[in-house]
Amino acid sequence: MPIEIGTEYTRQYNEFDGDTFTWKMHTHCDQIAQKLINFKECDDGGASSDNFYWSVVYKYEEITGLVSSGKSLSEMLDVVRKELKL
């Protein structure tokens, strides 16, 4: 999701297999990722945006007992943030 101007975010500079890139994430999304993702299970020790998205989907469905179809990531994040008290 876009990071609006003035919003607090986390920024990382990364090097992997000779490539470099910058990863930016909302602070609250970083906190959610730390709670939901087992980084040791990720292929390269890091989580992708897909890992994050599906972790949020699974947690949302676990919390609500509802299917996530038709829900935006933002809507699901609100529910997950409240559940995790972030």
C-alpha positions in Angstrom: 0.0 0.0 0.0 1.3 3.5 -0.6 3.0 5.3 2.2 1.5 8.8 2.5 3.8 11.8 2.9 4.4 12.4 6.6 3.6 8.9 7.6 6.1 7.1 9.8 7.7 4.0 8.1 10.5 1.6 8.4 13.2 1.6 5.7 15.8 -1.1 5.0 18.7 -1.2 2.6 19.2 -4.9 1.4 21.7 -6.8 -0.6 20.8 -10.3 -1.8 22.6 -12.4 -4.5 24.5 -9.4 -5.8 21.4 -7.2 -6.1 20.5 -4.3 -3.8 17.2 -2.8 -3.0 15.4 -0.6 -0.5 12.4 -2.0 1.4 9.9 0.4 2.9 7.0 -0.6 5.2 4.5 1.2 7.4 5.6 1.0 11.0 2.4 -0.8 12.0 2.8 -3.3 9.1 6.3 -4.0 10.3 4.9 -4.7 13.8 2.3 -7.0 12.3 4.9 -8.9 10.2 7.0 -9.4 13.3 4.0 -11.0 15.1 2.7 -13.1 12.2 5.6 -14.3 10.1 8.1 -16.9 11.0 11.1 -15.4 9.2 13.1 -18.7 9.6 10.7 -20.4 7.3 11.1 -17.8 4.5 13.4 -18.9 1.7 16.0 -16.2 2.1 15.3 -15.2 5.7 13.1 -12.4 4.7 9.4 -12.0 3.9 8.0 -10.8 0.7 4.9 -8.6 0.2 3.1 -11.9 -0.7 4.2 -13.5 2.6 2.8 -10.4 4.4 -0.4 -10.3 2.5 -1.2 -14.0 3.0 -0.3 -13.9 6.7 -2.8 -11.0 7.2 -5.5 -12.9 5.2 -5.0 -16.1 7.3 -5.0 -14.2 10.6 -8.1 -12.1 9.5 -10.0 -15.3 8.7 -8.9 -17.0 11.9 -10.1 -14.0 14.0 -13.4 -13.4 12.2 -14.3 -16.8 11.0 -15.2 -15.1 7.7 -13.8 -15.6 4.2 -11.6 -12.7 3.2 -13.0 -12.4 -0.4 -14.0 -8.9 -1.2 -12.1 -7.4 1.8 -9.3 -4.9 1.1 -6.0 -5.4 2.7 -6.6 -2.1 4.7 -9.9 -3.6 6.1 -8.2 -6.8 7.1 -5.2 -4.9 8.6 -7.6 -2.9 10.9 -9.1 -6.1 12.3 -5.6 -7.8 12.7 -4.1 -4.6 14.4 -6.9 -4.5 16.9 -6.6 -8.2 17.7 -2.8 -7.9 18.1 -3.3 -4.7 20.2 -1.0 -2.7 17.9 
